[in-house]
Structures are given as structure tokens and as C-alpha cells.
């Protein structure tokens, strides 16, 4: 955004994307849907595994993915597993997912969770004793 404040960025959960596809068909506004999603500079879709078994959504996402990559846009996808382990997703999508960088993000260690809690509390002007932060970080995930 610092380099391009006019960048068109969209974060969306996969379930919402599915809903958007359905609504576009119901309203016969699919050209508008495509125009929007194909023109982004960055698309971040969370929990892509929710596309499993939704063939029409997968097809439309494939076309959006191809259009975005052709326009040199960025596509970021998150999942609870590695691309090849997602069931019910078309092979051509899995191939596209695998062609990019795949990174496993592990949960933070206890000390980092405490630091995050303390930082968040400070940002909210809430005083949290360190021992309370340790207890919360240790017992809640």
C-alpha cells in the first residue's frame, strides 16, 4: 500500500467467496462479479479447503486466479493443510496452489503468546499482570 495507495486489495473467507458466486448467479450479475475479482491487485482467500466439493465455485476461482496471475497480481491462499492434502479440490487448482510458495505457520511458543497478550493489552490500555498473561497463554489456544 505504501508503494501503491490505490491498490485494489480483497481479503475474503472462502465461505464468503462461495456465497458471492451464488449471489452473482442468482442476481444474474456474474459479469460484474468477474470484473471485480479479475481486477484486483491482491486477493487473499482464507480457508480455501471450504471450496471442497463446490465445483462451480472452483471453476470460477480458477478463472479468477488465472486472470490475476496474468495481470501480475498477487494471490494468497490459506488452508489448514498442504495443497496436495486438500480433498475435493480440482487437480488444476491444486497444481496452481503448489506452483507458488507453500509455508507452514506453526502456533507461537508460550513466550511469544505472552508477549502478544501483553502487547494487545497495552494497545487497549488494559493492565494485565504478567502472571495472568502466562496463565491465559498457557491454558488457552
N, C-alpha and C positions, 0 to 999 in steps of 0.2 A: 504493500500500500504506500510505503514511503516513496518508492520509485514511480508508482503509478496510482495516484489517489482515485482515479476514475475506474480502476479495475473492477470488473463485474465478478463478484465472488458469491458463491452459494454454498452454505452448509445445510445439509438435509439428512434426516434419518431415512434409511431405506424404506421403512413403512410409509413415511410421508410421500416419498417418490412414487411408490406403488399407488397411493391414493391420488396423487396428481395425475398419473397416467389414466386411471379410471375416470376421474372427473373430466379430463380432456376429451376422452371418448364420449362420455355422457353428454357433454355440452357441445360436442362437435367443434371443439376448439383446438384440435390437435396441431394445426399449423402454428398457432400461437405458442403452444407448449414446446414444439420443436425449435421455433425461432428463439425462445428464451433459453432453453437448455443448451442449444448448439452455439450460442453466442457468448457464453461465459468465458472468463479468463482463468477461473479456478472453480472446480467443483469438488466438494468434499462430501462423500456419502458414507455415513456411519452405519455399521452393522449390515454389510452387503449380503450376509447369509440370509437375510429376510427375503431376498429375491428368489430363494429356492422354490422351485415348482411353479413360479409365476412367469410362464413362457412369454406372454405378450410384453410384460414389463422388461424382461431380459432382452427381448428383441429391440425394444425402443431404447433401452440403455446402451445396447451395443452400438446403435446408430449415433447416439449422442456421444459416446466415448470416442468413436472413430472421427466424428466431426471435430470434437475438441482437440484431439491429438493432431489432426490435420491442420488446425488453426494454431498449433503450438501452445495450446492452453495446458494447464496442469490439472490432473485428476488424482485425487487422493481418496483411497478407499480403506475403510477399516472393517475388520472382521474378528470374530472370536477364535478363528483358526487360520491356518495357512490356506492359500487359494486352492491347492490341489485336494485339500481335505473337505472342502465345502461340497455337500451333496445337493443334487437337484439344480445345479447351475450349468448352463450350456458350455460345452468344451471350448467354443471360440471365446467366450468371456473369460474362462479360466486361463486360457492361453494369453489373453491380453493382460490379465492381472499378474500372471507370472512373468511377463516381459518387463515389468517395472521392478523397482526396489521393494523387497519384502523385508520388513523389520518386525521382530518380536519385541513387544514392550512389556516388560515384567513389572509387577507391582513394586512400589518403592519399599525399601527396608524400613524397619521401625524408626530409626533416627530421622530418616527423611520424612516419614509420615508425621512425626512430632514437629519437625521444622515447618512443614506445610500447615499444620494446625495452628502453630504459634503465629506464623506469618498471616494467615487468614484472620485469626482473632485480632491481631494488631491492626489489620486493614479495616476491620469492622469496629475498632475502638472498644474491644471486649478484653477484659483482663482474665486470662486463663493461667492458673498456676501450672508450672511445668509438670508436676506430678499428675495433674488431671489430664494434661495433653498426652503424657505417656500412657496413662490408663486407657484413654479413648483410642489412641493409636494402636495399642496392643490388643484391645478386645473388639474393635470394630474394623471392618474391612470394606 
